[in-house]
Amino acid sequence: MEMKDIKKNFFFELAAVVCFISTYYIMMPAISMHMLELSIDRATIALVVGMFSISSLVSRPIGGKWTDSYGTKNVMFLSVALFFFTPLLLKIPNVIIGVALAQLIYGFTVGTFTVATTAFVAEIATPDTMAQFLGINSIAFIVAKGMAPAIGVRVMETTNFNGVIITTVAAATLGLIFSVLLKDAKVLRDGAENANFFAVLGDKYVFYPTLVLFLGMITFGAISAMLPVFAQSRGIGNIEYFFVLNTIVVVITRVVMGQSGNKYIVPLTAVGMASMTLAFLLMAGVRNFTHLVIVAVVYGVGFAMLFPMLTSLLVLNIRGISKNVALGIFTAAFDLGVASGSMLMGLGKYIDYNLLYMMLASLPFAGLIIYQRLYRPLISGSGETVA
């Protein structure tokens, strides 16, 4: 495939990512707001919100297997197509059951779609452009995950829950169109690669970064996913600006990192985990919107560094196992972390948020220790490329 075709293909993939990933993240804060309006308790809201990530967690290894068997483009298309069942589920009279079922589909489709798109980028990139392409792709996800919640909050406030549903359908339709426009890339699968789930999970070049990502992404569930509930408890309004500012910080940080060269990927990953730990500690002291702005900046820097850096390290260092399955397992840690963070925040019903955030800060800190003491020496001493 010529470079101009690669760039065109990459553009359509990025557009599909922004459109389709936005569907759930437009809905994410609206679901919490909708259930709060219906006087559903916080613990139930946390459980329902967390079901998205549990479903996505299960779907990631499945997505890896599917991409090996059916190709990345086909899995992307199927993922978007399945989304269109969610508007029907959200209209079920029993709100909790309807939203819970919709969350399961959101999680499954976003999970398989994420694995397929990441594998697609790895297919069209060369070893020299791998980190760059994955970095740009991560920005597309960041834009969707950062800006979409702000859109969801604004649409919910200016219209109603039905308005949010219509907005997600429009975004998914655009995602489906861009998925159709993609051209098949080369197949990553190699007959010599081990695709056994447990063999891939047990590989130390997969297990360590997966564990680190899980501990880091607990912060996303505890901060972003449950922000509407936390903000209500503190009497803080205009939370959509948190998502906007956070996204701006993430994109700027990622662009700056891209200019600094690949040789800094290893230390920047450690900085990312440290920043996420600090974000939790700062959340313990949030009392007003100004405090929330500070968290948005610190957390944005950490998120920008951690996910794309770890993904690049994973892809560039694993050998002899299926990259698709490895990516499925690795990205599942993202959703497991988000689900765990959301559910742990349900303890806010019994434990003051100040103490809860202080306690939870020990989790990303543990991830930092694992990265520094186990994974970093492994990739530095393996003789393989560390990015």
N, C-alpha and C positions, 0 to 999 in steps of 0.2 A: 504494500500500500504506500503510495507516494505521500510526502509530508503534507501537501495541501489537503489530501483526502483524510489524513490522520487528524489534522486540525479541525476540519469540518465535522468529522465524526465526534471528536472530543467536544466541540461546541454543542452539538445536539445532545450528547450525554450530560453535559453540565446543565443545559436547559431542562432536560427531563428530571434531573436531580432536584433542582430548585423548585420546579412546579409540583412534583409528586411528594417530596418530603415535606413541603409546606402544608399539604392537606392535613396531616395529623397535628402538626404544630400550630396551625391556625385553630384547630379544635381543642388542643390541650388545655389552655387556660379557660376556654369557654365551658368545657365540661365541668370544671371545678365551680365556676361562677353559676352555671345552670343548676347544679346540685345544691349549692348553698342557697339559692333562691327558693328551692323546694324544701328547705329546712332539713336536708339530709346531714347527718352528723359527720364530723371531720374524719373519724376513724374509717367510716364506710367510704368516704371520698378518697382517702389515701389508698384503700384497698382496690377500689375500682381503677384509679389512675395507675396503680402498679401493675394491673393486669395487662396493660399494653406491653410493658417491658418483659413480663413473663412469657407472653406469646411470641414476642420478637426474639427472645432468648432461644426458645425452642426452634424457631424457624431458621435461625442462622446456619446451623449445620445442615439442615435440609436444603437451604439455598445453595450451600457449597456443593452438595451432591448433585442438585439439579443443574447447576452451571457446568459441572463436569459432563453430565449426560446430555443436556439439551442446548447448551450454549447460553452465553450471557444475555444476548438480545432477547431471546425467547422468554427467559426468566423475568427480565425487566417488564416485558409486555404483559405477561400473565399476572405479575404482582399488581400492576396498575389496574388491570381489568377486574381483579377480585375486589378492589376497593369499592366498586360501585354497589356492593351489597350493603354498605354501612348506612346510607341515608334511610333505607327501609327499617333497619334495626333501631335507629335512633327515634323512630316514630312509634315504637311499641309502647302501649299504655303503661306497662310496668317499667318505669324509668330506669331503675337500678339494673334490671335484667337486660333491657335494651342497650343501655350504655356499656354494660360489661361485655356483651357479645360484640358490639361494635369495636370496643377496645381490643378484643382478641383478634379481630380481622385487621385493624390498624397495625397491631404489633406484627402479625404474620407477614403482611404485605410489605411493610416498611423494612422488616428484617431480611426477607428474600431479595427485595429490590436493592438494599444496601450492599449485600454480598455480591450480587450480580454486577452492579455498577463499579464497585471497587475492583473486581476481577476484570471487568471490561477495560478499565484504565490500565491495569497491570499488563493486559494483553497488547494494547496499542503502544505502550511506552517502551523505550529502549532502556538498558541498564543505566545509561548516562542521564536519561530524563525521568527515571522512575520517581525519585523523590520530588522533582518539580511537578510532574503530572499529579501525583498523589496529593501534593500540597495544594495545588489549584482545585482539585476535586474536593478536598476537605473544606475549602473556602465556600464552595457551592453548598455543601451541607450546612456550614456555619451560617451562611446567609439565610437559608431556609429555616433552620432551627432558631435563629435569633430574631429575624424580622417577622416571621409568621405569627408567633404568639402576640406580638404587638397588634398585628392586623386582626387577630381573633378577638382580642380584648376590645378594640375600637368598634368592630362590627357588632359585637355583642352589646356594647353600650349604646350604639346608635340605632340598632334595629332590634333583633332578638335572636334566640337560638336558631330559628329557622334560617335567618340570614347568614349565620355562620355555616350551616349545612350547605346552603347554595354556593357559598364562596369556596368551600372545599371541593365541591363537585366541579366547579369551573376550573380550579387548579389541577385536579386530576385529569380532566379532559385534555388540557394542554400537555400534561406529562405523557399521556397516551399517544398524542400526535408526535411528539419528539421521539418517543421510543420507536415508533414505526419508521421514522426517518433514518434511524441508525443503520449502518452497514455492518454485517458480521465481521468480527475481528478474528485473528488467528486463535486457535484453541490452545489454552494453557496446559491441558491435560497431557501427561506423559505416562506411558504404560509402565515405566519403571518407578513411578511415584507411588508411595503408600497412601491410600485414601481411607484406611480404616480409622474410624472416629477416635477410638481409644489410643491407637498408636500415634495419631497426630496430636491429640491432647496431651499425651504423656511426653512428647518430645520437648526437651527443656528449652529449645529455641521458640517454642509456641507457648508452653505453660507459663513461664515467667512473665513475658509481656502481657499475656492474657490476665494474669492475676493482678498485675500492676494497673492495667486499664480498669478492671473491675473496681478496685479500691479508689481509683481516681474518679470514676463516673458516679459513685455514690453521691458526690457533690452536686451533680446535675439534677438528680432526682430530689435531693433535699433542698436545693435552692430554687431552681427554675420551675420544676414540675409542680411544686407545692407553694410557689410564691403567692398566688392569690389568697390562699388560706392563711399563710403567715402574715401577709400585709393587712388582712382584715383584723387579725388579732392585735396588730400594732396601730391600727387606724391610719395606715399609710395608703394614699391614693396615687393615681397616675403611674401604676406599675408597668404600663406598656413601655414607658421610657427606659425602664431598666433593661428590657430586652433589646431595644434599639441601641442604647449605649454599649451594652455588652457585645452586641454584634459588631459595632464599629470598632471597638477595641480589639476584638478577635481578628477581624480582617486586617487591620493595620499591623497588628503584631505578626500575623502570618506573612504578610507581604514583606515586612522588614526582615523576618527570618529567611525568607526566600532569597533576599539579596545578600545575605551573609555567607552563603555557601553551605554545602553539605557537611563539612567537617565539624560543624557545631551542633549537629543533631543530637549526639549523645549527651553532652552537658545540658542542652536546652530542655531535654526530657526531664532531667532532675529538677530543673528550675520550675517546670510546669507542675510537678507534684508538690513542690514546696509552696507554690502560689495557691494551689487548691486547698492545702492545709490551712494557709493563712486566711483564705476566704471564709472557711468555716468558723475560725476564731473571730473574725470580724462580724460575721452574722450574729454571733452571740451578743454583740453589743448594739445591734441596729435598733434605733428608736425613732428615726424619721427618714424622710426621703433622701436627705443628704448622705446619711450613713449608707443607705442602699446604693447610692451612686458609687461610693468608694468600693463597695463589694463588687459592683458590676465591672469596675476597672480591673481589680485584682483577679477576680475569677476569670474575666475575659482573657487576660494574659496567660493564666494557667491552662485554660482549655485550648487556647490557640497553639500552645506548645505541645501538650501531651498527646492528643489523639493522632494528628498527622505524623508526628515524629516517631511514635511507637509503631504506627502502621508501616512506615518506611523501613524501620529497623527489622520488623518481622519479615517483610517481603524480600529484603535484600540478604537476609542471613539464613533463612531456612533452606535445607537441601534434602532431596530424597523423599519428600512427602508432597502431597497435593496442596498447591497454594490455595486453590479454591476452598477446600475443606478447612485449611488452616485459617483462612480469612473468615470463614463462617464461624469457627469456634472463637477466634479472636474478637470479632465484632459482637458476638453474643455477650461478651463481657461488658460491653457498653450498656446493653439493655438490662442485664442482670444488675449492674451497678445502679442504673436509674430506678429500677423497680425496688431495689433494696433501700435506696435513699428515700423514695416516696413513702414506702411502708414504715420505715423507721421514724419519719416525721409524723406518722400517725400517733406516735407516743406523746406528741405535743398535747394530747388530750389529758395526759396524766403527769407529764414532766414539763416544767417551764422551758420555753424555747432557749433561754440563755444557757441553761445547764445542758440541754440536749445537744445544741450545736458544739459546745465545748467538748462533750463526750465524743461526738461523732468525728471531731477533728483528728482523733487518734487513728482513724481508718486510712485517710490519704497519707498520713505520716508513716503508717506501716508500709504502704505502697512505696513510698520514697526509700525506706530502708531496704526493702526487697530489691528494688531497682539498683540501688547503689552497691549492695553487698553480694547479690546473686547474679542478676542479669547483666549489669554493666561489665563486670570482670569476665563474664562468659563471652560476650561479643568482642571485647577488647583483646582477649587472649586466644580467640579461635582461629585467627589468621584469615577469617572471611571478611567480606566487605561490611563495614559498620555504617555506611552512608557517607 
